[in-house]
Amino acid sequence: MADAALRLTTLAEELLGAPLPVRIRAWDGSESGPPDAPTLIIRNRRALRRLLWKPGELGLARAWVAGEMDVDGDLYALLDRLAGLIWERGADAKDAVHPVRDPLMRAAARGLIQIAGPWPPPAPPPEEIRRRQGALHTKRRDKAAISHHYDVGNDFYELVLGPSMVYSCAYWDSGPGFSLEDAQRDKLDLICRKLALKEGVRLLDVGCGWGSMAIHAAREYGARVTGITLSKEQAAYARKRIAEEGLTDRIEIRVQDYRDVRDGPYDAISSIGMAEHVGSVQYRQYADDLYALLRPGGRLLNHQIARRPEKDEGEYRIDEFIDAYVFPDGELAPLGRTVATLEEAGFEVRDVESIREHYALTLRRWVTNLEEHWAEAVRSTSAGRARVWRLYMAASALSFEHNKIGVNQVLAVRTPESGASGMPPRARVWGR
């Protein structure tokens, strides 16, 4: 008699001490759990073996990426119900269970072994990055990390991001009914206005992506732009777009590390969704280098995802799933730490704008794009990669909605000794 789902539900509820908030459908056709709940589909016993050998988030992620787990129903609703069990990262959640010592965990493991069999786990899916060696955030290691994330095919990113080809939080100034392309245009325009761009201004765009910011700044404001990226695929795509726009005389795209830029001073610097790759061990150098590249009175716009502070910052750990499948070596810092480091480097921070809710809207649009073009996305990369992105973006949308993470635009000035910052007397008056 098919009863795998019931046995799994019983094991989970014994461990949690509470009803399981989702329904389970097992490989033998059995189902168990609340009938009106989103359904977690376990297609193969291999998923359980992954959990036995790697309990928690990474084991679940491997099963998801391999196609051994799926969802029937609303993915957001399922992740929201599971978040408190798996993805919560507060100190209380971390300390709640000790797998080796806790008898409930030992009993659950024995129960899983009976269902799944005590065989070795399957190899990780090919989309998982290999274990890295050596010091964090060397130039070579950063280049490899960027390549893993961005050099997966421009066709794939076109499907997910849409025509704007902007891979950062949009700005929904006109409300959620606006198109994604309109919201991305408004974000780029807001940054240009915060930086006071105008004809002939020299702009350095750090982490220029597929060239959208550079194109907007040059075409709409007459700026002369240098864009840098570590991704060869991004650079080639950006150069093609720039040529098609007739802006090759105004924009230069380089495959270059920010630590190697030596042709300052620039009048303005934009860093949009790039600083998350820098890492805590290099962040002060990042701030120092950008400060040195600006002329006195020049402005920096740092657009960056932030996490909530830990009670003990020494307890912060990079998210296992994101580190293994999405952003290798990526680190998030609390907003206060970012602002402090910029000021320690000499900047005067003049404005901080939180746009957390805007990123949740953006991510939901990206997920919709991916789901609507699923077959094309799989053909352009792999089924596993497409599943990585669907899970990553949906879970991230919920994290922004629940204030687990945020995103901020920090506007800073290299204020000269005279104290004349060149800023408007009232904040948030961003003239054109």
Protein Blocks (a to p, Z undefined) as FASTA:
>chain_A
ZZklmmmmmmmmmmnopacfbdcddfkopacdjfkbccdddfbfklmmmmmmmgcjklmm
mmmmnopaccedjfklmmmmmmmmmmpccfklmmmpcfklmmklmmmmmmmmmmnopadc
ddddfklccddedjehifklmmmmmmmmmmnojklmmmmnomnopacddddfnojkbcfk
lmmmmmmmmmmmmnopaehiacddehklnolmmmmmmmmnopacddddfbfklmmmmmmm
mmmnopmmmpccddddfklgckbccfbdcdehklmmnopmlmmmmmmmmmmmpcehiacd
dddddddddfblmlpccdfklmmmmmghiacddfklmmmmmmmnopacfbdcdfklmmmm
mmmmmmmmmmmmmmmmmmmmcmklmmmmmmmmmmmmmmmmnomaccdddddddddfkopn
opafbghiacZZ
